[in-house]
Amino acid sequence: MPLRRLDDFLLEPRIPPELTGARRGLLEFLFFGVKEARACLFAGLFFIAVFAIPRAGVLGIPRYDVLLIIALLIQAIMVWAKLETVDELKAITLFHLIGFALEVFKTSSAIQSWSYPDFAYTKVFGVPLFSGFMYAAVGSYMIQAWRLLDLRIDHHPPYWMAWGVALLVYANFFTHHFIGDYRWYIAALALGLYARSVVIFRPMDRERRMPLILSFVLIGFFIWLAENISTFFSIWQYPDQLGAWSVVHVAKWSSWSLLVIMTFTIVANLKHIKETIRIPH
């Protein structure tokens, strides 16, 4: 398949040895951009559907239901084409379930953090089933990026500590409605826990390094941008967007960055990925 051939080329590029300086730097940046775009295959195709499907739906099928069908088709094709393994699909399904549970709570009549205004046959507890795929898309991106960028993690904290922070992150999304928002305390804890952690990645043919916590913040930023686009197209709406669209508050960036930490923790426990993680003793 063309994608498999593209992946092979990206993973083992043939770079002329005489290529140096700014031209080499520009080519490496281009490789990095292509790999990032390729890692966003599921998310990219899904959000293209978000933009393309009219609010009225297609052939009498409501928009949310069409998006669910498209998401299932994309996921099935990726597994069939061996772009994702069955084990990776299990992890992505877990992201879907975790995200859907959060959606049900946040859209409930008692909380009403946001809402899905349109009708759908596949709504459960007021939440369209496609919504879990928005969380699964983040997991899919991480899994694909890990392979394409040949990621390794140095100085990863002990797994039990990482899981503890991930659970605190998820719990705070629920409990802050009742006992206060402790996200900044959790963020400070995560900052200390991952302070020495470094992600080693290969954009082209040489390894580069980045603080792992910085990668969490950057991914969270791009998710925040995607959220703004999605609310602009009325996929879901916050209470302050019911009259007219407005930019999603920048504080959501911190929420998404914390969610990325939780997603990363789940991805890091895949067997073939664990082999690339070094935990100091």
Beta strands, then each sheet from edge to edge (+ up, - down):
strand 1: 123-124
strand 2: 127-128
strand 3: 152-154
strand 4: 198-201
strand 5: 208-211
sheet 1: 1+ 2-
sheet 2: 3+ 4- 5+
end
